[in-house]
Amino acid sequence: MPKNVEKDRFYYHEDFLGSPDGRAVRILSEYFGPLRR
């Protein structure tokens, strides 16, 4: 995938991640992050 398309993804945007809409992404990352270790 081209780099410019990757940077348009919402999980790169701190404003989105800090918003109520980004809550599901934060919760999933807290769950799946430790499983990768």
C-alpha positions, -999 to 999 in steps of 0.1 A, spaced: 0 0 0 14 34 -8 27 55 21 3 84 15 -27 61 18 -14 46 50 -11 81 66 -48 88 58 -59 60 81 -78 73 112 -57 53 136 -28 76 128 -48 107 139 -44 116 175 -76 137 174 -96 107 163 -79 83 189 -86 108 217 -123 112 207 -153 93 218 -154 76 184 -119 63 188 -127 46 221 -133 12 205 -99 14 189 -83 22 223 -101 -6 240 -92 -32 214 -55 -21 215 -55 -25 253 -68 -60 248 -48 -72 218 -15 -54 226 -5 -76 255 -14 -107 235 13 -99 209 40 -99 235 
